[in-house]
């Protein structure tokens, strides 16, 4: 009699690839959060030069854990710049 494989088990390596992918994303997210946390060492004038505030850093670090804080900060700074440019025109 032939033994049946467990339905959740993949002998093709897809499970191992999925676990590897999870750890790569987790490591990327962790590194990104460390980088954004390091931005908090900058003074408020330097943050303003790159279009951010200290509250932006706090906001980005408290977003959903799967979101990259640096991408959220980039999006927020670009939106702020666009609003400012619309007011000037």
C-alpha positions as CSV (number, residue, x, y, z in Angstrom):
1,X,0.0,0.0,0.0
2,X,1.3,3.4,-0.9
3,X,1.5,6.1,1.7
4,X,-0.3,9.4,0.9
5,X,1.5,12.7,1.4
6,X,-0.1,15.2,3.7
7,X,-2.1,17.7,1.6
8,X,-0.2,20.7,3.1
9,X,3.2,19.2,2.4
10,X,4.9,19.9,-0.9
11,X,7.9,17.8,-1.8
12,X,8.6,20.1,-4.8
13,X,10.4,22.6,-2.6
14,X,7.6,25.2,-2.9
15,X,7.2,25.2,0.9
16,X,10.9,25.8,1.4
17,X,10.8,28.6,-1.2
18,X,7.8,30.2,0.6
19,X,9.6,30.1,3.9
20,X,12.7,31.6,2.3
21,X,10.6,34.4,0.8
22,X,8.9,35.1,4.1
23,X,12.3,35.5,5.8
24,X,13.7,37.7,3.0
25,X,10.6,40.0,3.3
26,X,10.9,40.1,7.1
27,X,14.6,40.9,6.9
28,X,14.0,43.7,4.4
29,X,11.3,45.1,6.6
30,X,13.4,45.0,9.7
31,X,16.3,46.7,7.9
32,X,14.0,49.4,6.5
33,X,12.6,50.1,9.9
34,X,16.1,50.4,11.3
35,X,16.9,52.9,8.6
36,X,13.8,55.0,9.3
37,X,14.5,54.9,13.0
38,X,18.0,56.2,12.3
39,X,16.4,59.2,10.6
40,X,15.1,60.2,14.0
41,X,18.7,61.1,14.9
42,X,18.5,64.0,12.4
43,X,17.5,67.4,13.6
44,X,14.1,68.9,12.6
45,X,15.8,71.3,10.0
46,X,17.4,68.4,8.2
47,X,14.2,66.4,8.2
48,X,12.4,69.4,6.8
49,X,15.0,69.6,4.0
50,X,13.9,66.2,2.9
51,X,10.3,67.0,3.3
52,X,9.6,65.1,6.5
53,X,8.6,65.9,10.1
54,X,9.3,63.9,13.2
55,X,5.6,62.9,13.4
56,X,6.0,61.5,9.9
57,X,8.6,59.1,11.2
58,X,6.4,58.0,14.1
59,X,3.5,57.6,11.7
60,X,5.5,55.4,9.2
61,X,6.9,53.2,12.0
62,X,3.4,52.5,13.3
63,X,1.9,51.4,9.9
64,X,1.0,47.8,9.2
65,X,4.1,45.6,9.7
66,X,4.1,44.5,6.0
67,X,4.4,48.1,4.8
68,X,7.9,49.4,4.3
69,X,8.2,52.6,6.3
70,X,10.6,54.2,3.8
71,X,8.1,53.8,1.0
72,X,5.4,55.3,3.2
73,X,7.6,58.3,4.0
74,X,8.5,58.8,0.4
75,X,4.8,58.8,-0.6
76,X,4.0,61.2,2.2
77,X,6.8,63.6,1.3
78,X,5.8,63.6,-2.4
79,X,2.2,64.3,-1.5
80,X,3.2,67.2,0.7
81,X,5.4,68.6,-2.0
82,X,2.6,68.3,-4.6
83,X,0.2,70.1,-2.3
84,X,2.7,72.9,-1.7
85,X,3.4,73.3,-5.4
86,X,-0.4,73.5,-6.2
87,X,-0.8,76.4,-3.7
88,X,2.1,78.3,-5.3
89,X,0.7,78.1,-8.8
